[in-house]
Structure formats: C-alpha cells, structure tokens
Amino acid sequence: MQRLNLQRLKDSFQRKRSTEKDVSSSQSRNRIGGGLPQNGPTPENLTMFQAFEWYVPADQKHWQRLLCALPRLRDIGISNMWIPPGCKATNPQDNGYGTYDLYDLGEFHQKGSRPTKWGSKEDLLQMLAKAEELGVGIYWDTILNHKASADHTERCLAVKVDPDDRTKEIAPPAEIESWLGFDFPGRGNRYSSQKYHWYHFNGTDYNSLDHSSAIYRLHGKKWSELVDKEHQNYDYLMFSNLDHTNGEVKEDIKRWGEWLGHELKLKGLRLDAVKHYSDRFQLEFVEHLERTVGSGWFFVAEYWLFSVKGMTEYLSRMKHKVSLFDSTLVYNFARVSKTRNADLRKIFEGSLVQIEPHHAVTLVMNHDTQPTQPLAAPFGVWFKPLAYALILLREDGYPCVFYGDLYGIASNSPRHPQFEAPSCRGRLPYLCLARKLYAYGPQINYFEAPSCIGFTRLGTWDRPDGLACVMASASLGKKKMFVGREHAGETWTDILDLGMDRRLGVEKKVIIDWKGNGEFTCGSMSVAVWVRKDAPERELFDLPL
C-alpha cells in the first residue's frame, strides 16, 4: 500500500503540477501563522525565532542587540520574533517572569532601575520600528497568572494547604501578613489607576508575621478549577497569585492587553504558564483582543505537558484560537539523542504536531529546557542538526528557532559557568535559509529503516526547486528518493556538508536519474540536505551566514 501511494503521488505530480494544489498545500502548512491568501503565489514559509535565552547578560542592551541582529535574521528567513517579557519585574536582573508592573515597559524608575533587564522603552520602540520595516512580526511574552515584588504588606486571613495536594487544608484559617499591596509609585496613575490589594489575589507563599514560607490560600477564596490537575490543583505557581474571578483583575488585564496593542506594533502574544490559571479567562482575554486590537494576531500558549491528550483537550477548550508549543516532541528529540541506534521512524510518535499539525509550534530547545533549567532536556550534540532539519524542512508545524542554538548560551551565571557554542556546528542559519528557499510543496517520507530516514519536498509551481533530506542515527545513511522527473540529469549537492567524505562512502554530489530519483547519502549520526547545485541563491550556502 505504501509503495502504491508513493507511485500514485509520483504519477500525479508528473501529470500535472497543479498551481491550485501546490498553493493550498503550502498555505495549509502555514495556516498556523495566520492571515495568508487563499490563492496566488506560494507564500514564504513562516519561521519563528525565540529572541533570548535565560543567561543573556543583564546589561539592559538586549533590545539594541536585537535591533542589530534583525537584518541578518530576516535574510535567513525569520518571519516572526518572540521577544522576552518586557514589563518591569522584581529587579534589573529578572528575565521578566517575576512580573511587577505590566504597564511599565522600561519607562519608569521602579524596582531599582528605569530600564528592564532587556533595555529601555525607547530602545524597545526603536527595535520594533526596525522589525516592522523589515517585515518581521513581534510576539510579546505575556505573564498573567501572578504579580511579584509588592510595594507593601497587607494583613488578611489565609489557610495553609498541602504543597502536594493543594485541595487539602493543613491548618485552620489564621491571620497572615504578606506582600500583597501594589501601588506602582514610580508610575503613579499613568496608563492605569488600578492598584492591587490582598483581595485581588487567591494565594501567596510568605507570612512576614512569623517569617514562614508555605502555600497559603486566602480565606474565602478558591483555586480555579480550570487549571492543570498536577498537585490536584495547579492554580498556584509562585509569588502573589492573581484571582481571575475578581472583576477588577479581569478588566485591568483586558485593558492592559488593549493598551499594549495600541502602544506597540505587535503580531501576537505568547501566553506563559497557561496551566496555572483559568483557561476560561484566557479565552475571554484572547477573544477580547481579537475584537479590539488583535485582529489577525497569532496566540501561542505554553502548556508544558507530556500528554498530547491534555494538550488537544486544552486546544478544544480554547476553540483552537491558540497554538501550543510541542513539548512532547522536545522530549522525543532528547530521548532519541541519548539512545544508541535510536529508531528514527518513531520520532513523531505521541507528538502534538502529529495530531494537530496546524496548531503545533515545533521547537528543539527553549529558555526552560536549556541546560540547568528546571525543565532541562539534555541533548546529544550530534542530534541537534537532525532535530532542526525535522522541524524546519518538513511540512507540518510552525518551527521556532532558539536564540541559544543560533548564538550560543552565555556564561554569566554560577549555574552556567561556561559559554556554550552555537549548535549544529554553526549550520543552523543554513537550515533556516533552506526552509525559506526550498522547503515547499508535497512531501514524500522514507521512514522504512530504523537508523536512516529521509524525505523530499517536491516544490510548487512558483517555488519549484525542492529538496531531499536524509539522516542517520548510526552508520552511514543512504536513501533512494524521488524528487521529480523534471530534475532528471541534474546535479544535486549537500548544503550542510557536515564532515562528509567519499572515502567513507558518502558522495559529494548526486545525479538525478531519468525517473527523478537520486541516491542521497549522509554521514554517520548526521544529516544532509540536498538541492540542485545551481538552484536560486544556492551560492549563499558556501558563504558564512
């Protein structure tokens, strides 16, 4: 059956290179990015870039760094950039996830500094203007489940709960004094007059009366039921936990989202830690933005689960208005990279992209899974190029490239004392560029052998070049694969050249036979990406990127 289907695809492709079919195929692949035309030229593939890693220096110059990096990023095919949380946080070294004031984007002197870790509001606006000029969309990282570093303490009744079972009370209600008062004195009433007090929260983690740390549920409050069921209820994560049933909290967050959309030129939001607050409110928030400032915006949520069933259920509750990072695929990659003679055929099993290809943001690593972080997913170095080829060059999913893989991971922390060089032996920009130039049209999979898999992309009517990708987890890889009879007689070469050597049986070039097939090879525990030697802009792969 597999051979029959493959032959049908070949024959159909040779009979008629249908413009309509090819364009719709490309558009369904890219639907995740939103706003694509339904006919006409094949749109350029979308590629997201996570524009930070955890240990970026706290020099308040990161917006400036990104400003300088943007032209090169656009050249290699980056179309949208996820930037770090730019709201004022607990201190100038905070990456932004300890959010203090949503309305301070590095404009007011609060928490020890006017700029955030990433820079001033002026630098942010300059960087965004450059992104708009280059056609790079910006996704803002949004933290809506808590506030941190309050301005003063307040007294209220609270009850201690079991940290392993948040539904279980382990002490009677008692008065506590906790950091729950937010006045934002540096900003005053600029942009918003809303202040926060104990009744805007449902949980906290510190009692200054006896200097004790615990998980406290504020008396008379309930945890949201519309959250993840880890610890029986995972509403509380850290700091002062917002109560999304409180009318003032809900309205202030929605006003802030609307304000942000007017203040900054954005194309979407990343919603952080969504398993820790009401998904009913998340949907309300997203729909509010769609009605006001976010028409056509892209929303991606961080719902870090190992269960694809849990993720698909969340997507359904959110009416598929958001996409999710494919956490299951990340750990598939990590596991395979640590397994000798791993079975590459099973790499997508149990992944979100396999089930929900139009709502899966595929990735290899991010700031939470990089080395030393709580969700770290250690990778065998050899596998990074294979993993990126699998997310960048295939038709399903919306790939996200990690700053730490493109530029390296800094060494400015005792937890990470050594600089980690860019991954993929410096070839990641070439993989991004290959996606931009050649990864279009129908896809044929060659997943027969456990230690060597491959696939081809056959191109579209206006992006006809295509590519062939082969990878191996053990010995040298070789695959006979179809690229199209119109390529008969052409010479194809590998754009990555990851140590291939003819003396080891790995060819430097492939001649496509009269049937449109080629014998494509790759090195041991490696990957090769083959394109026509004189394909448009092929010469860029021979230059430093």
DARAGI-V52303 format. One record per pair of residues at least 4 apart in sequence whose C-alpha atoms are under 7 Angstrom apart, sorted by the first residue. I is the first residue (numbers start at 0). GAP is how many residues later the second one is. If there is no record, write none. Layout:
i-><I;I>
gap-><GAP;GAP>
//
This chain:
i-><0;1;2;3;4;5;6;7;8;9;10;11;12;16;17;18;18;19;20;21;21;21;21;22;22;22;22;23;23;24;24;25;25;25;25;26;26;28;28;28;28;29;29;30;30;31;31;31;32;32;33;33;34;40;41;43;44;44;45;45;46;46;46;46;46;46;46;47;47;47;47;47;47;47;48;48;48;48;48;48;48;49;49;49;49;49;49;49;50;50;50;50;51;51;51;51;52;52;52;52;53;54;54;54;54;55;56;57;57;58;59;59;59;59;59;60;60;60;61;61;61;62;62;62;62;62;62;63;63;63;64;65;65;66;66;68;69;69;70;71;72;72;73;73;73;75;75;75;76;76;76;78;78;79;79;79;80;80;80;80;81;81;81;81;82;82;82;82;83;83;84;84;84;84;84;85;85;85;85;86;86;86;86;86;86;86;86;87;87;87;87;87;87;87;87;87;88;88;88;88;88;88;89;89;89;89;89;89;89;90;90;91;91;91;91;92;93;93;94;96;97;97;98;98;98;99;99;99;102;103;104;105;105;105;105;105;105;106;106;106;106;107;107;107;108;108;108;109;109;114;114;115;118;118;119;120;121;122;123;124;125;126;127;127;128;129;130;130;130;131;131;136;136;137;137;137;138;138;138;138;138;139;139;139;140;140;140;140;141;141;141;141;142;142;144;144;144;144;145;145;145;145;146;146;146;147;147;149;149;149;149;150;150;150;151;151;151;151;152;152;152;152;152;153;153;153;153;153;153;154;154;154;154;155;155;155;156;156;156;156;156;156;157;157;157;157;157;157;157;157;158;158;158;158;158;158;158;158;158;159;159;159;159;159;159;159;160;160;160;160;160;160;160;160;161;161;161;161;162;163;164;164;165;165;165;166;166;172;175;175;176;176;176;177;177;177;179;179;179;180;180;180;181;181;181;182;182;183;188;195;199;199;199;199;200;200;200;200;201;201;201;201;201;201;201;201;202;202;202;202;202;202;203;203;203;203;203;203;204;204;204;204;204;205;205;205;205;206;206;206;207;216;222;223;223;223;225;225;226;226;226;226;226;226;226;226;227;227;227;227;228;228;229;233;234;234;235;235;236;243;243;243;243;245;246;247;248;249;250;251;252;253;253;254;255;256;256;257;257;257;257;258;259;260;260;260;260;261;266;266;267;267;267;268;268;268;269;269;269;270;270;270;271;271;272;272;273;273;273;274;277;278;279;280;281;282;282;283;284;285;286;287;288;288;289;289;290;298;298;299;299;299;300;300;300;300;301;301;302;303;304;305;305;306;307;307;307;307;307;308;309;310;311;312;313;314;314;314;315;317;322;322;322;323;323;323;324;324;324;325;325;325;325;325;325;325;325;326;327;327;327;327;328;328;328;329;329;329;329;330;330;331;331;332;332;332;333;333;333;333;334;335;336;336;336;337;337;340;340;340;341;341;342;342;343;343;343;343;344;344;344;347;350;351;351;352;352;352;352;355;356;356;357;359;359;360;360;360;360;361;361;361;361;361;362;362;362;362;363;363;364;364;364;365;365;367;367;367;367;368;368;368;368;369;369;370;370;371;371;371;381;381;382;383;383;383;384;384;384;385;385;385;385;386;387;388;388;389;390;391;391;391;391;392;392;394;401;402;403;403;403;404;404;405;405;405;406;407;407;407;408;408;408;409;409;410;410;410;410;411;411;412;421;423;426;426;427;428;428;429;429;430;431;432;433;433;434;437;437;437;438;438;438;439;439;439;439;439;439;440;440;440;440;441;441;441;442;442;442;442;443;443;443;444;444;444;445;445;445;446;446;447;448;450;450;450;451;451;451;451;452;452;452;453;453;453;453;454;454;454;455;455;455;455;456;456;456;457;457;457;457;458;458;458;458;459;464;465;466;466;466;467;467;467;468;468;468;469;469;469;469;469;469;469;470;470;470;470;470;471;471;471;471;471;471;472;472;472;473;473;474;474;475;475;475;476;476;476;476;477;477;477;477;478;478;478;479;479;479;479;480;480;480;481;481;481;482;482;483;484;484;484;485;486;486;487;487;487;487;487;488;488;488;488;489;489;489;490;490;490;490;490;490;491;491;491;491;491;491;491;492;492;492;492;492;492;492;493;493;493;493;494;494;494;495;495;496;499;499;499;500;500;500;501;501;501;505;505;505;506;509;509;509;510;511;511;511;512;512;521;521;521;522;530;532;533>
gap-><4;4;4;4;4;4;4;4;4;4;4;4;4;444;4;4;442;4;4;4;419;438;439;4;16;19;437;4;14;4;416;4;16;414;415;4;9;329;366;367;368;15;16;5;327;326;327;366;13;265;262;264;261;421;420;392;390;391;33;352;30;31;32;33;351;352;353;30;31;32;33;351;352;353;29;31;32;33;351;352;353;31;32;33;350;351;352;353;30;31;32;352;4;31;32;351;314;350;351;356;313;354;355;357;358;354;355;35;59;58;55;56;57;58;59;4;57;58;4;56;57;4;55;56;60;61;64;4;59;63;4;4;61;60;63;4;4;61;4;4;4;5;4;5;62;353;356;357;355;356;359;57;58;56;57;58;55;56;57;58;56;57;58;59;55;56;57;58;56;57;11;12;55;56;57;10;19;30;32;9;12;14;15;16;17;18;19;8;11;12;13;14;16;17;18;28;5;7;9;10;11;12;4;8;9;10;21;58;59;20;21;20;21;24;25;24;4;23;22;46;49;50;44;48;49;47;48;49;88;4;16;8;9;10;13;14;15;7;8;13;14;6;78;79;4;5;77;4;76;4;5;4;4;5;4;4;4;4;4;4;4;4;4;137;4;4;4;5;6;4;5;129;130;128;129;130;127;128;129;130;131;128;129;130;128;129;130;131;127;128;129;130;128;129;96;97;131;132;93;94;95;96;92;93;94;91;92;29;30;31;32;30;31;32;27;28;29;30;24;25;26;27;28;23;24;25;26;27;44;20;21;22;23;19;20;21;16;17;18;19;61;62;15;16;17;18;58;59;60;61;10;12;13;14;15;57;58;59;60;9;10;11;54;55;56;57;5;6;7;8;9;54;55;56;4;6;7;8;52;67;66;67;65;66;67;65;66;46;31;33;30;31;32;28;29;30;17;18;60;15;16;17;13;14;15;12;13;4;4;4;42;43;46;49;39;40;41;42;15;16;19;20;21;39;40;41;13;14;15;33;37;38;11;12;13;35;36;37;8;9;10;11;34;5;6;7;8;4;5;6;4;4;12;11;53;54;52;53;6;7;8;48;49;50;51;52;5;6;47;48;4;5;4;42;41;42;5;40;39;5;6;34;37;4;4;4;4;4;4;4;4;4;31;4;4;4;32;4;31;34;35;4;4;4;5;32;33;31;30;31;29;30;31;29;30;31;29;30;31;29;30;31;29;30;29;30;27;28;29;28;4;4;4;4;4;4;35;4;4;4;4;4;4;5;4;5;4;23;24;22;23;24;21;22;23;24;22;23;21;23;22;21;22;4;4;20;42;43;44;4;4;4;4;4;4;4;5;7;4;4;36;37;38;35;36;37;35;36;37;4;25;26;27;34;35;36;37;4;4;22;23;24;4;19;22;4;33;34;35;4;46;4;15;4;14;54;4;43;44;45;4;6;42;43;46;41;42;110;132;133;109;131;107;108;106;107;108;109;102;105;108;6;4;4;8;4;7;43;44;4;39;40;39;37;38;36;37;38;39;29;35;36;37;38;28;36;37;38;23;24;4;5;37;4;36;5;6;7;8;4;6;7;8;6;7;5;7;4;43;44;143;144;4;4;39;40;4;39;142;4;85;140;141;4;4;4;42;4;8;7;39;40;43;42;46;48;4;4;4;5;18;17;18;16;17;22;15;12;13;14;10;11;12;9;10;5;6;7;8;4;5;4;4;4;4;69;4;4;116;4;111;4;4;4;4;5;4;27;28;29;18;27;28;17;18;19;20;23;26;16;17;18;19;15;16;17;12;13;14;15;11;12;13;9;10;11;7;8;9;6;7;5;4;21;22;23;19;20;21;25;17;18;19;15;16;17;25;13;14;15;11;12;13;27;9;10;11;8;9;25;26;4;5;6;7;4;70;65;62;63;64;61;62;63;59;60;61;9;50;51;52;57;58;59;6;51;55;56;57;4;5;52;53;54;55;51;52;53;50;51;49;50;46;47;48;44;45;46;47;41;42;43;44;40;41;42;37;38;39;40;36;37;38;34;35;36;33;34;32;29;30;31;30;25;29;24;25;26;27;28;22;23;24;25;21;22;42;18;19;20;21;41;42;17;18;19;38;39;40;41;15;16;17;37;38;39;40;34;35;36;37;34;35;46;32;33;31;6;22;23;4;5;6;4;5;6;15;16;17;14;8;9;10;7;4;5;6;4;5;4;5;6;4;4;5;4>
//
